[in-house]
Amino acid sequence: MSGSRFDTHDVFNQPPPFPVVNALESDPVLIGALDHTLDASAEKALMAHGAFWGSFEARELARLALKSPPTLLIHDASGRRIDTIEHHPAYHALMRRSAEAGLGAPPAKGQGAPPHAESHRAARLFLTAQTEPGHLAAFTASHAAGGVLDLAGGDAAQAWIDGLATGRYDHRPLPLEQKAGVTISVGLTEKQGGVEPLDSTTAATPSAAGYHRLIGHKWFLSAPASDAAIILAEAPGGPSAFLVPRFRTDGSANPMRFVRLKDTFGMRVTATAEIDLADADGYLLGGEGDGPTLIGEALSRLRLDATVIAAGQMRAALAHAVHHCRHRAVSGERLVDLDLMTRVLADMALDVAGATVLAMRLAQARDLAATDQQEAAYFRVVLPAAKYWIAKTGVAVAAEAMECVGGNGYVELGGMPKFLRDAPANVLWAGPGNVLALDLIDVLAADPTALDAPLAEFTTELGRGGAVSTEVIRAAATACQEDRGSARILAEQLALAAAAAALHRYSPRAITDAFLDTRLSGPWRATYGMLDGRYDARGIVDYAFHGL
């Protein structure tokens, strides 16, 4: 025997590496949801985006960034306070790509705005999230901050809007005037409270120089390396929103001090910080007392992004499970050919398809909301319900996908644990389930007619099934006014009906019928794999995940 040969076995019946694919081209569900919005130029740009985020290069950057999570440097070698967060170069490369794709740009507006700007941005966000969702925190916050700045108006706000709109990423800690591009975080949550404006104990005191002095803290600040933060604080005139830059006008550091970085469960590529505001300069946005309105704008945008990102992560987790099952065999049969496994995959594929089209439908409603009252009402009502259902379902899909892969799914090198760890962040981001369900019934209490817009769409798209769903949802909405503890029932039913209607509009009949029968008409279900033989489970899987 040769001294260099010590092989003990051959490796077989193991899947090959996950293939390099165009993340858009391989997703007919997403293409169907976008088809009516894409001209030749938009389709070419989105295809290029999908090609990069499905590439080996993008995955390798994501892997390297995850291996070297951010670190906090509070002081330099001489003891000077610097409050700096260091990231791996791979993280900066990911950030440059997403900045160039316009993911952190302020909302498009006016006559020169592209007609489907929100829909196309949502699609880019969806595709990006499949490879690396953590770094997107900086861009979802920046986009939300851009909406707040635009709503507040003023010369100071416009300078930062212009910085967001450059499409450039510049991580150097410098004042605004010296930056090629900027990012802005959003700080709402404090130790004693959540995102509600009235929970804040951070105090804002007007100064003779025209700005406010902020003293307090924020318990969670995502993307803390950003160039500024939108901070909620209590001013003499009530809860207010402030722009707090990292540098004062004289070039000195604004005392927005990092206390520590959180050791988070998932999304470990990015940093989440606890900060103290030690007499920091803050520039009032709008007027004192306008905080609830401005923060409402931020939450609306953050929630839509979390919904889109959750849908993208769901697809990525299931895509890896489908790939494994197509190449792994048991007793000579591929897993994907076994009826029980195929039905599990198809059952998950229905939720992934429903989440995908519903997320894109909400982005379309956002595109049209400024000029169409029906679309604006649809967005207000469906958004909290959609985030509730999609984000929660994302956790279940990630867990079931790991189970489909088996032991390999429990090993870090395979990537499945990251899907499961990252998924709960979308549930918590900008309000967890109970907050969303209560916000939904508050929307309906303020304007009961707002429910008419989505219910009319359900009836139009789903026919008799939609009429039945409409009756159930109206009854649930009425019950919630007397019993707020039943708000989750309303949120889930509304989201499922909205997803079914969006599938009917954008997807093949086989997927729509299976979703409608099993989610709205079938018995209560707690796990995947409950499809019966009436449905073409293999056809659903092969349609939704071709080319893997």
Secondary structure, DSSP 8 states (H G I E B T S, - for coil): --TT--------S---------TTTT-HHHHHHHGGG--HHHHHHHHHHHHHHTSHHHHHHHHHHHHS--EEEEE-TTS-EEEEEE--HHHHHHHHHHHHTTTTS----STTS-TTHHHHHHHHHHHHHTT--GGGHHHHHHHHHHHHHHHH-SHHHHHHHHHHTT-----S---GGG-SS--EEEE--BTTB-S-GGG---EEEE-TTSSEEEEEEEEEEESTTSSEEEEEEEETTEEEEEEEESB-TTSSB--EEEEEE---SS-TTS-EEEEEEEEEEEEEESSTT-HHHHHHHHHHHHHHHHHHHHHHHHHHHHHHHHHHHHH-EETTEEGGGSHHHHHHHHHHHHHHHHHHHHHHHHHHHHHHTTT-HHHHHHHHHHHHHHHHHHHHHHHHHHHHHHHHHGGGGGSGGGSHHHHHHHHHHHHHTTS-HHHHHHHHHHHHHH-GGGGHHHHHHHHHHHTHHHHHHHHHHHHHHHHHHH-GGGHHHHHHHHHHHHHHHHHHHHS-HHHHHHHIIIIIIS----SS----TTS-HHHHHHHHTTT-
